[in-house]
Amino acid sequence: MKFILGRKLGMTRVFDADGKSIAVVKVQALPCFVSEIRTIEKNGYNAVQVKASKDSKENSKIAKIVEFRIETPGDYKVGEKITLGQFEAGEKVEVEGTSKGKGFAGTIKRHGFHRGPESHGSNNVREPGSIGGGFPERVVKGRRMPGHMGDLKVTVKNLKVIDIDKDIILVSGAIPGPNKSIVRIFSKSAKKSAEASE
């Protein structure tokens, strides 16, 4: 499995060899170091804990600490640096991040409900309408209602790596979260590349 932490810089567009425009997201790879190895024998599960630093030094301020569940944590060593060299243009990746928080939202914005009539004295314009019936005399679980919107962990799959330039990776499509937020990029490839282990 390939993985790295990066900071979302924003969207732009690039052109392929045929002149076709491709919308991409620029992600700056953070300096990542393996901080802990977790195994089934010791912790009950296999994982690699990765520490993202704010600059290139391992002992600098920590930007984020994240665990990646992998089958072979023995392939990594504590203190090993994770780089973009393990990824290559054209491969499919998954990107996980925290979506933008929208605050408290009504049913029209949150769930796409239709509004009611605005004429003839109607007072039910943006109201949710009935939330229950005579039976079972309660609000059933899962009823779509107003509430907190956004600020959730979202994973977008099957995104294509368009290009890699030094510490910048260009990923096609949209990825979750606002600009400057930290996202996890990973691929389900079985083994890390030789460049990543150097």
Secondary structure, DSSP 8 states (H G I E B T S, - for coil): -EEEEEEEEEEEEEE-TT--EEEEEEEEE--EEEEEEE-HHHHSS-EEEEEEESSSSTTS-EEEEEEE--S-GGG--TT-EE-GGG--TT-EEEEEEE--EEEEE-HHHHH-------STT---SS-------TTTSS--TT---SEEEE--EEEEEEEEEEEEETTEEEEES--SS-TT-EEEEEE--SS--HHHH-
